[in-house]
Every structure is written in structure tokens, then in C-alpha cells.
Amino acid sequence: MKYFINSYLTTKKTHFCLLILMILSVCNVQAGIVKTGNEPTKQYPETPSILDIYNMALDYDTTVSAARYRTNAEKEARAQAWASLLPKANANVFTRINDNTLESDIGFFTPETRYNENGYSIALKQAIFNAPAYIGLSEAKLKIKRADLTFLGQEQALIGRVAAAYLNLIVAQSNLTVAKAQQQSIEELLQRAKLNFDLGTATISDTREAQAARDSVHARTMSRINELKIAKHKLFTLTGKHIDDVEKLEADLPLDIEDLQLPPLEGLAELAQQTNLRLNISRIDHALAKTSLGKIQTSRLPTIDLIATTGENNNNGSIFGSGKTDTEFYVVGAELNMPLFAGGAINSGARRAKNFVLSSEEHVKTVEKIVILELTEAYLNVELAQSSVKAFREAVSSARLSLDSTKLGFELGERTSLDVLAAQQTFYRAIRDHTESQYTYLIASLGVNLSLGLISVKDIVAIAELIDELNNKTTISN
């Protein structure tokens, strides 16, 4: 007896210690969660690069995180598919009170009986042959692969949005800078035209032309300011941070950068047939449609299951009187289930699934054409952007020489203020177009990789490193 009490107390102490350890573990986990929530916010430079903007967007954007959760949810398809093929066990425990009264027309009467009945049963079931369930395994693999590609597509789309927002801000800043420079130059020209008119060396029309140009440029400047505000707000929506300026090129972009040179379009078109995400997703959808058809067609086949059941029933009476009975039972066997007629649902479902297979097959062909079209457009955009950089670079030099000669002619009385205004417009427009064309060239190269389905954060890193390298060379040379 003493040994039993000591053993019981030892067991209770052990359970109590385990309970304390569990509580401490939960507290530590909760403390870890709280600590994680108080992690310091990542610090970024005041003038972030395109890579910094991408990292901000990756932390803030909800599209990618939502896609990640959807992917994790889809990955449960494999476990669910296996569940239909793994053993299943059910337990049933019951207790019942029976209250019975039996009456008969021949005068037989049994007094009311009341007795208790209880018992349990355990049933096991293992699928031996289930064709739709085996097809479900292949279907689960396809669903997981599709989810992975969809998530990768969202990550790549985020890179595209970051590049577009980065470019839009730089273009908006460039447009505003040019507009302000135009406004300042025209303001100086207006003051000079007024002075020449007072001195009698110019007509009133020169002053009015300069005044009209000043008012037009002022309105354009207001529009550029609004465009810049919109570009900044788009960056805020993407990153959750107020960004006033970004790292920009301080030098001319070389046109012979090896990483920006494209191979022949034919080779890229063949590569896109293998790597484009949207095309591969459409192919998976076609495969899923075929597996769905296979599941419906094989649902006509029988299923075979191995079953085993054991249990016990105990009661302390019966409807005919008292008497305790105990019953133990064991059942082992196999079951065959064969669908015979389902009202035409199987045939209708098969026809429906067959049409989905044909539809998805046609969709794959459509996506193939779209992918080649988008790749061709992206490829041509790179070539156009590269040519534009070279053309606008020459246009800036020509426009600068034209503006200088026009100003000199105006001072000598050979040109009018309208000529100077036109030359200024051409010069500042060339500066703006040259600035925009350089970034368009960089971003267009991302568009090719996006069409191929190969764009990644490495492309963003390459652009950021290229800008840093060119800016550092400019600083050293200065």
C-alpha cells in the first residue's frame, strides 16, 4: 500500500512538472511572438535605389503575401489526395436506456421493461482499388505546380510594378525640371523683350509673344507638378513610404553594355515556349482538365475496400425480461462497390469535362500566340529604346548649338523672340527625351525577361549596380 501511494505521488509530481514545462514553453513561444512583433524597422537611404524600392515593396505589398498563402493552401492538395488512399479508422461508443412496453391482441402482456445498453465499435477501412483516387494524386501534383508558378508570377509582376513606378517618378521629375527651366528662360526672355521695347529696339509683338509663352509654360509647370505628385503617391502605395527622390543616372548610359545586348529573336521565341509562366500555367490547366475527365470516366469502375470491425455490446436486460448479455464481435472482409445507374450524371459529367479539355487545348494555342506577340513587342521596344538613346543624345547636342546660335542672332537683331522660344522648346524637349530614353532602355530590358518568365531580383540588382558604377565613374572623373 505504501509503495502504491509513493508511486501515485511520484506520478502526480511528474505530471505536475510536465504541466509547468508546457506552460513555460507556451510562455516562451508567446514571448518570442511578441519579440518578433517588436523587431526594428528596416532602414533605407533617403534617396533609395531601384533595389531599395523593390525591398520596400516586398515588405509592404500584400499581393505577393496573399499569393504565398494561396500557394500554401494549394499545397495541401497532396495530403488530401493521399488521404483517400490511406487507412481510415472510426470509433463509436454508446450508452442507451431502453424503456419498452409490449402488448398483444391475444391477451399476451409483458410488463414494462427498462434496461441499460452500452458498447463500442472500432472500424478500419483500407482502399485496395480506387481508380479516381489514384488519378487524384497526379491532379494534386499539377495543382501544386500551378500554385508555385502562380506565386512566381506574382513575384515577377511586383518587379514589373517597381520598375514602372521607378521610371514614372524619374520621368515626372525630369518633366518638371525641364518645365521649370523653360519657365525661367522664358521669364528672362520676357524681361529682355520688355526692356528692348522700352528702348525702342523691339516691337510690342515680341513682348506679347514672350508673355503668351510664359503663361503657357506656367500652366504646363502646374501640370508637371501634379504628375509628380501622382508618381510619388503610386510609390507610396507600392512601398508604404514617402519617397521624394530616387537614385538616378548622373552620366550618359553606354550603349555597348554586354548584359543589355539581346540574342536573336528566334532563339528567344523558342525559349519563351518553355519558360513563359502564363503559357506553362495554361498547359497545366489543360492537364488538369484531362485528369478531371479521367476521374469522371473511371468513376464507372468498381472500388474495392478491405474492412475490419471489432466491438462489444453489453446490456442488463431485454424486451422480454431481465437477463444480462455481453456480445463481442469481429468482422474482417472486403467490399466491392459498383455504380450501376446514376441518372445519366456520369455520362453528362464526362461530356462536360471533355468540352473543358478541348477548350483548354484551344486556350493553350491562344496563349502561345500572345506570348510570341508580347515577346516580339518587348524585343522591338528594346531595340527602339537603344536607338532612341543614341538619337536623342545627338539631338541634345544639335539643339544646344541651335539655341546658342539663335540667341546670338536675337542679340544681333537677326532673330526674333519667337525664334528663341522655338529653339528653347526644342532644346529642353531633347533633354527630357534623352533622360527618359535612357531609363526606358533599362526598363525595356526587364520587359524581355518578363515575357520570357525569367525575370528575378537579380535583374533589379544588376540595374542598381550599373547605376552605382556609372555614377562612381562620373564622380572620380569630376
C-alpha positions as CSV (number, residue, x, y, z in Angstrom):
1,M,0.0,0.0,0.0
2,K,2.8,2.4,0.9
3,Y,4.5,1.5,-2.4
4,F,1.3,2.3,-4.3
5,I,0.9,5.7,-2.6
6,N,4.5,6.6,-3.3
7,S,4.2,5.6,-6.9
8,Y,1.0,7.6,-7.2
9,L,2.6,10.7,-5.7
10,T,5.6,10.3,-8.0
11,T,3.3,10.0,-11.0
12,K,1.4,13.1,-9.9
13,K,4.7,15.0,-9.4
14,T,5.8,14.0,-12.8
15,H,2.6,15.2,-14.4
16,F,2.8,18.5,-12.4
17,C,6.4,19.1,-13.7
18,L,5.3,18.3,-17.2
19,L,2.4,20.8,-16.9
20,I,4.8,23.5,-15.6
21,L,7.2,22.8,-18.5
22,M,4.3,23.1,-21.0
23,I,3.2,26.4,-19.5
24,L,6.7,27.8,-19.7
25,S,7.1,26.6,-23.3
26,V,3.9,28.3,-24.2
27,C,5.0,31.5,-22.4
28,N,8.4,31.4,-24.3
29,V,6.6,31.0,-27.6
30,Q,4.3,33.9,-26.9
31,A,7.3,35.9,-25.7
32,G,9.0,35.1,-29.0
33,I,6.0,36.2,-30.9
34,V,5.8,39.5,-29.1
35,K,9.5,39.9,-29.6
36,T,9.2,39.3,-33.3
37,G,6.4,41.9,-33.5
38,N,8.8,44.5,-32.0
39,E,11.6,43.9,-34.5
40,P,13.2,47.2,-35.6
41,T,12.0,48.5,-39.0
42,K,14.5,48.2,-41.8
43,Q,16.3,51.4,-42.6
44,Y,16.6,52.6,-46.2
45,P,18.6,55.5,-47.6
46,E,16.9,58.9,-48.1
47,T,17.5,58.6,-51.8
48,P,16.7,54.9,-52.4
49,S,17.9,52.9,-55.4
50,I,15.6,50.7,-57.5
51,L,16.7,47.7,-55.4
52,D,15.8,49.6,-52.2
53,I,12.4,50.3,-53.7
54,Y,11.9,46.6,-54.5
55,N,12.8,45.6,-51.0
56,M,10.4,48.1,-49.6
57,A,7.6,46.8,-51.9
58,L,8.4,43.2,-51.0
59,D,7.9,44.1,-47.3
60,Y,4.8,46.2,-47.8
61,D,2.9,44.8,-50.8
62,T,0.1,42.5,-50.0
63,T,-0.3,40.9,-53.4
64,V,2.7,38.7,-53.0
65,S,1.9,37.7,-49.4
66,A,-1.7,36.8,-50.4
67,A,-0.3,34.7,-53.3
68,R,2.1,33.0,-50.8
69,Y,-0.9,32.0,-48.6
70,R,-2.8,30.7,-51.6
71,T,0.2,28.6,-52.6
72,N,0.5,27.2,-49.1
73,A,-3.2,26.3,-49.2
74,E,-2.9,24.6,-52.6
75,K,0.0,22.5,-51.4
76,E,-2.4,20.7,-49.0
77,A,-3.9,19.1,-52.1
78,R,-1.3,16.3,-52.0
79,A,-2.1,15.4,-48.4
80,Q,-5.8,15.4,-49.2
81,A,-5.3,13.2,-52.2
82,W,-3.3,10.7,-50.2
83,A,-6.0,10.7,-47.5
84,S,-8.4,8.9,-49.8
85,L,-5.9,6.0,-50.2
86,L,-4.7,5.7,-46.6
87,P,-6.4,3.6,-43.9
88,K,-9.4,5.2,-42.2
89,A,-10.5,4.4,-38.6
90,N,-13.7,5.2,-36.9
91,A,-14.6,4.6,-33.2
92,N,-18.1,4.5,-31.8
93,V,-19.0,4.4,-28.2
94,F,-22.6,4.4,-27.0
95,T,-24.8,4.0,-23.9
96,R,-28.6,3.8,-24.1
97,I,-31.5,3.4,-21.7
98,N,-34.3,1.3,-23.2
99,D,-37.9,1.6,-21.9
100,N,-40.3,-0.9,-23.6
101,T,-43.9,-2.0,-23.2
102,L,-45.2,-4.9,-25.3
103,E,-49.0,-5.6,-25.9
104,S,-50.6,-8.3,-27.9
105,D,-54.2,-9.0,-29.3
106,I,-54.2,-12.5,-27.9
107,G,-54.0,-11.2,-24.4
108,F,-50.3,-11.7,-24.0
109,F,-49.0,-8.8,-22.0
110,T,-45.5,-8.1,-20.8
111,P,-44.9,-5.6,-18.1
112,E,-42.9,-2.5,-18.9
113,T,-39.2,-3.3,-19.1
114,R,-36.3,-0.9,-18.6
115,Y,-32.7,-1.8,-19.1
116,N,-29.4,-0.2,-20.0
117,E,-27.3,-1.0,-23.1
118,N,-23.8,0.2,-23.9
119,G,-20.9,-0.8,-26.1
120,Y,-18.3,0.3,-28.5
121,S,-17.1,-0.5,-32.0
122,I,-13.9,0.2,-34.0
123,A,-14.0,0.1,-37.8
124,L,-11.0,0.1,-40.1
125,K,-11.2,0.6,-43.9
126,Q,-8.4,0.4,-46.5
127,A,-8.8,1.1,-50.1
128,I,-7.4,-1.6,-52.4
129,F,-8.6,-0.4,-55.7
130,N,-9.9,3.1,-56.3
131,A,-9.0,4.5,-59.8
132,P,-10.3,8.1,-59.3
133,A,-8.3,8.4,-56.1
134,Y,-5.1,7.3,-57.8
135,I,-5.7,9.9,-60.5
136,G,-6.2,12.4,-57.8
137,L,-2.5,12.0,-56.8
138,S,-1.5,13.2,-60.3
139,E,-4.1,16.0,-60.1
140,A,-2.6,17.2,-56.7
141,K,0.9,17.4,-58.2
142,L,-0.4,19.5,-61.0
143,K,-2.2,21.8,-58.6
144,I,0.9,22.3,-56.5
145,K,3.0,23.1,-59.6
146,R,0.4,25.5,-60.8
147,A,0.3,27.3,-57.4
148,D,4.1,27.6,-57.5
149,L,4.1,29.1,-60.9
150,T,1.3,31.5,-60.0
151,F,3.2,32.7,-56.9
152,L,6.3,33.1,-59.0
153,G,4.3,35.2,-61.5
154,Q,3.1,37.5,-58.7
155,E,6.8,38.0,-57.6
156,Q,7.7,38.8,-61.2
157,A,4.7,41.2,-61.6
158,L,5.9,43.0,-58.5
159,I,9.3,43.6,-60.1
160,G,7.5,45.0,-63.1
161,R,5.4,47.3,-61.0
162,V,8.5,48.5,-59.1
163,A,10.3,49.2,-62.4
164,A,7.3,51.1,-63.8
165,A,6.9,53.2,-60.6
166,Y,10.6,54.0,-60.5
167,L,10.6,55.1,-64.2
168,N,7.4,57.1,-63.7
169,L,8.9,59.1,-60.8
170,I,12.1,59.9,-62.8
171,V,10.2,60.9,-65.9
172,A,7.9,63.1,-63.8
173,Q,10.9,64.7,-62.1
174,S,12.6,65.3,-65.5
175,N,9.5,66.8,-67.0
176,L,9.1,69.2,-64.0
177,T,12.8,70.2,-64.2
178,V,12.5,70.9,-67.9
179,A,9.3,72.9,-67.4
180,K,10.9,75.0,-64.6
181,A,14.0,75.6,-66.8
182,Q,11.7,76.7,-69.6
183,Q,9.8,78.9,-67.3
184,Q,13.0,80.6,-66.1
185,S,14.4,81.1,-69.5
186,I,11.1,82.5,-70.9
187,E,10.9,84.8,-67.9
188,E,14.4,86.2,-68.7
189,L,13.4,86.5,-72.3
190,L,10.2,88.3,-71.4
191,Q,12.1,90.8,-69.3
192,R,14.6,91.4,-72.1
193,A,11.8,91.9,-74.6
194,K,10.2,94.4,-72.3
195,L,13.5,96.2,-72.0
196,N,14.1,96.2,-75.7
197,F,10.6,97.5,-76.3
198,D,11.2,100.4,-73.8
199,L,14.4,101.2,-75.6
200,G,12.6,101.1,-79.0
201,T,14.7,98.2,-80.4
202,A,11.8,95.7,-80.5
203,T,8.1,95.7,-81.3
204,I,5.3,95.1,-78.9
205,S,4.6,91.7,-80.6
206,D,7.9,90.4,-79.2
207,T,6.8,91.2,-75.7
208,R,3.3,89.7,-76.3
209,E,4.8,86.5,-77.7
210,A,7.1,86.1,-74.8
211,Q,4.2,86.8,-72.4
212,A,2.0,84.2,-74.1
213,A,4.8,81.7,-74.0
214,R,5.4,82.4,-70.3
215,D,1.7,81.8,-69.4
216,S,1.7,78.6,-71.4
217,V,4.8,77.2,-69.7
218,H,3.4,78.2,-66.3
219,A,0.3,76.1,-67.0
220,R,2.5,73.2,-68.2
221,T,4.6,73.5,-65.0
222,M,1.4,73.2,-62.9
223,S,0.5,70.0,-64.8
224,R,4.0,68.6,-64.3
225,I,3.8,69.3,-60.6
226,N,0.6,67.3,-60.4
227,E,2.1,64.4,-62.4
228,L,5.0,64.3,-59.9
229,K,2.6,64.1,-57.0
230,I,0.8,61.2,-58.6
231,A,4.0,59.4,-59.3
232,K,5.1,59.8,-55.6
233,H,1.7,58.6,-54.4
234,K,2.0,55.5,-56.6
235,L,5.4,54.8,-55.0
236,F,3.8,55.3,-51.6
237,T,1.0,52.9,-52.4
238,L,3.6,50.3,-53.5
239,T,6.1,50.7,-50.7
240,G,4.3,52.4,-47.8
241,K,6.9,55.1,-47.6
242,H,7.0,58.7,-48.8
243,I,9.8,58.9,-51.4
244,D,10.7,62.3,-52.7
245,D,13.7,61.3,-54.8
246,V,15.4,58.2,-56.1
247,E,18.9,57.3,-57.2
248,K,19.4,58.4,-60.8
249,L,22.0,58.2,-63.6
250,E,24.5,61.1,-63.3
251,A,26.2,60.1,-66.6
252,D,25.2,59.1,-70.1
253,L,24.3,55.4,-70.4
254,P,26.7,53.4,-72.5
255,L,25.1,51.6,-75.4
256,D,27.6,48.7,-75.5
257,I,26.8,47.1,-72.1
258,E,27.1,43.4,-72.6
259,D,24.3,42.5,-70.2
260,L,21.8,44.6,-72.2
261,Q,22.6,43.1,-75.6
262,L,19.9,40.7,-76.9
263,P,20.4,37.4,-78.7
264,P,18.4,36.8,-81.9
265,L,14.6,36.9,-81.6
266,E,14.2,33.4,-83.0
267,G,16.2,31.9,-80.1
268,L,14.2,33.9,-77.5
269,A,10.9,32.7,-79.1
270,E,11.9,29.1,-78.7
271,L,13.0,29.8,-75.1
272,A,9.7,31.5,-74.3
273,Q,7.8,28.4,-75.3
274,Q,9.5,26.6,-72.5
275,T,9.8,29.3,-69.7
276,N,6.9,31.7,-70.0
277,L,4.8,31.3,-66.9
278,R,1.4,32.1,-68.3
279,L,2.0,29.5,-71.1
280,N,3.1,26.9,-68.6
281,I,0.1,27.6,-66.4
282,S,-2.3,27.2,-69.4
283,R,-0.6,23.9,-70.1
284,I,-1.1,22.8,-66.5
285,D,-4.8,23.8,-66.8
286,H,-5.1,21.6,-69.9
287,A,-3.5,18.7,-68.0
288,L,-5.9,19.3,-65.0
289,A,-8.9,19.2,-67.4
290,K,-7.7,15.9,-68.7
291,T,-7.2,14.4,-65.2
292,S,-10.7,15.7,-64.3
293,L,-12.1,13.8,-67.3
294,G,-10.2,10.7,-66.3
295,K,-11.6,10.8,-62.8
296,I,-15.1,11.0,-64.1
297,Q,-14.6,8.2,-66.7
298,T,-13.0,5.9,-64.1
299,S,-15.9,6.6,-61.6
300,R,-17.8,3.9,-63.6
301,L,-15.3,1.3,-62.3
302,P,-15.8,-0.6,-59.1
303,T,-14.0,0.2,-55.9
304,I,-12.6,-2.5,-53.6
305,D,-12.0,-1.8,-49.9
306,L,-10.6,-4.0,-47.1
307,I,-12.7,-3.7,-43.9
308,A,-12.2,-4.8,-40.3
309,T,-14.6,-4.1,-37.4
310,T,-14.5,-5.1,-33.8
311,G,-16.6,-4.1,-30.8
312,E,-18.7,-5.1,-27.8
313,N,-22.3,-4.7,-26.8
314,N,-23.4,-5.0,-23.1
315,N,-27.0,-4.9,-21.7
316,N,-28.5,-5.7,-18.4
317,G,-31.9,-6.8,-19.7
318,S,-34.1,-7.3,-22.8
319,I,-37.6,-6.5,-24.0
320,F,-38.8,-9.9,-22.8
321,G,-37.4,-9.5,-19.3
322,S,-34.3,-9.5,-17.3
323,G,-31.1,-11.1,-18.1
324,K,-27.6,-9.7,-18.8
325,T,-26.0,-10.3,-22.1
326,D,-22.5,-9.4,-23.4
327,T,-21.7,-9.7,-27.1
328,E,-18.2,-9.4,-28.7
329,F,-17.9,-9.3,-32.5
330,Y,-15.1,-9.2,-35.1
331,V,-15.7,-8.7,-38.8
332,V,-13.0,-8.9,-41.5
333,G,-13.6,-8.9,-45.2
334,A,-13.7,-7.0,-48.4
335,E,-16.3,-4.8,-50.0
336,L,-16.9,-4.2,-53.7
337,N,-19.0,-1.2,-54.7
338,M,-20.1,-1.0,-58.3
339,P,-22.1,2.0,-59.7
340,L,-24.9,0.8,-61.9
341,F,-27.0,3.8,-62.7
342,A,-26.7,7.4,-61.6
343,G,-29.5,9.0,-63.7
344,G,-27.1,9.9,-66.5
345,A,-24.9,12.1,-64.3
346,I,-21.7,10.3,-65.1
347,N,-22.2,10.5,-68.9
348,S,-23.2,14.2,-68.6
349,G,-20.2,14.9,-66.5
350,A,-17.9,13.1,-68.9
351,R,-19.2,15.2,-71.8
352,R,-18.8,18.4,-69.8
353,A,-15.2,17.5,-68.9
354,K,-14.4,16.6,-72.5
355,N,-15.5,20.1,-73.6
356,F,-13.3,21.6,-70.9
357,V,-10.4,19.6,-72.3
358,L,-11.0,20.9,-75.8
359,S,-11.5,24.5,-74.5
360,S,-8.2,24.4,-72.5
361,E,-6.4,23.0,-75.5
362,E,-7.5,25.9,-77.7
363,H,-6.6,28.3,-74.9
364,V,-3.0,26.9,-74.9
365,K,-2.7,27.7,-78.6
366,T,-4.1,31.2,-78.0
367,V,-1.6,31.9,-75.1
368,E,1.3,30.6,-77.3
369,K,0.4,33.3,-79.9
370,I,0.1,36.0,-77.3
371,V,3.4,35.1,-75.7
372,I,5.2,35.3,-79.0
373,L,3.5,38.7,-79.7
374,E,4.4,40.1,-76.3
375,L,8.0,38.9,-76.6
376,T,8.3,40.4,-80.1
377,E,6.9,43.7,-78.8
378,A,9.3,43.7,-75.8
379,Y,12.2,42.8,-78.1
380,L,11.4,45.6,-80.5
381,N,10.9,48.1,-77.6
382,V,14.5,47.4,-76.5
383,E,15.8,48.0,-80.0
384,L,13.8,51.1,-80.3
385,A,14.9,52.4,-76.8
386,Q,18.5,51.7,-77.7
387,S,18.2,53.7,-81.0
388,S,16.3,56.4,-79.2
389,V,19.1,56.9,-76.7
390,K,21.6,57.4,-79.5
391,A,19.2,59.7,-81.5
392,F,18.2,61.9,-78.5
393,R,21.8,62.2,-77.4
394,E,22.7,63.6,-80.8
395,A,19.5,65.7,-80.7
396,V,20.6,67.4,-77.4
397,S,23.9,68.4,-78.9
398,S,22.3,69.7,-82.1
399,A,19.6,71.6,-80.1
400,R,22.2,73.2,-77.8
401,L,24.1,74.5,-80.8
402,S,20.9,75.7,-82.4
403,L,19.8,77.5,-79.3
404,D,23.2,79.2,-78.8
405,S,23.2,80.5,-82.4
406,T,19.6,81.6,-82.2
407,K,20.3,83.6,-79.0
408,L,23.3,85.2,-80.7
409,G,21.2,86.1,-83.7
410,F,18.5,87.6,-81.4
411,E,21.1,89.8,-79.7
412,L,22.3,91.0,-83.2
413,G,18.7,91.7,-84.2
414,E,18.7,88.9,-86.9
415,R,16.3,86.6,-85.0
416,T,13.0,87.3,-83.2
417,S,12.0,86.2,-79.7
418,L,9.7,83.7,-81.3
419,D,12.8,82.0,-82.9
420,V,14.4,81.9,-79.5
421,L,11.3,80.4,-77.9
422,A,11.1,77.7,-80.5
423,A,14.8,76.9,-80.1
424,Q,14.4,76.7,-76.3
425,Q,11.5,74.4,-76.6
426,T,13.4,72.1,-78.9
427,F,16.5,72.0,-76.6
428,Y,14.6,71.3,-73.4
429,R,12.4,68.7,-75.1
430,A,15.6,67.0,-76.4
431,I,17.0,66.9,-72.8
432,R,13.8,65.5,-71.4
433,D,13.5,62.8,-74.2
434,H,17.2,61.8,-73.7
435,T,16.7,61.4,-70.0
436,E,13.6,59.4,-70.4
437,S,15.0,57.2,-73.2
438,Q,18.0,56.0,-71.0
439,Y,15.7,54.7,-68.3
440,T,13.3,53.3,-70.8
441,Y,16.2,51.4,-72.3
442,L,17.0,49.9,-68.9
443,I,13.4,49.1,-68.1
444,A,12.7,47.7,-71.6
445,S,15.4,45.1,-71.0
446,L,13.4,43.9,-68.0
447,G,10.4,43.6,-70.2
448,V,12.1,40.9,-72.3
449,N,12.9,38.8,-69.3
450,L,9.4,39.3,-68.0
451,S,8.0,38.0,-71.3
452,L,10.3,35.0,-71.0
453,G,9.3,34.3,-67.5
454,L,12.9,34.6,-66.3
455,I,12.8,38.0,-64.6
456,S,14.1,38.0,-61.0
457,V,15.5,40.2,-58.3
458,K,18.9,39.6,-60.0
459,D,17.8,41.9,-62.8
460,I,16.9,44.7,-60.3
461,V,20.3,44.2,-58.6
462,A,22.1,44.4,-62.0
463,I,20.4,47.8,-62.8
464,A,21.2,49.2,-59.3
465,E,24.8,48.1,-59.6
466,L,25.1,49.6,-63.1
467,I,23.8,53.0,-61.9
468,D,26.1,53.0,-59.0
469,E,29.1,52.1,-61.2
470,L,28.4,54.8,-63.7
471,N,27.8,57.4,-61.0
472,N,31.0,56.5,-59.3
473,K,33.0,56.8,-62.5
474,T,31.5,60.2,-63.0
475,T,32.4,61.3,-59.5
476,I,36.0,60.2,-59.9
477,S,36.4,61.9,-63.3
478,N,35.0,65.1,-61.9
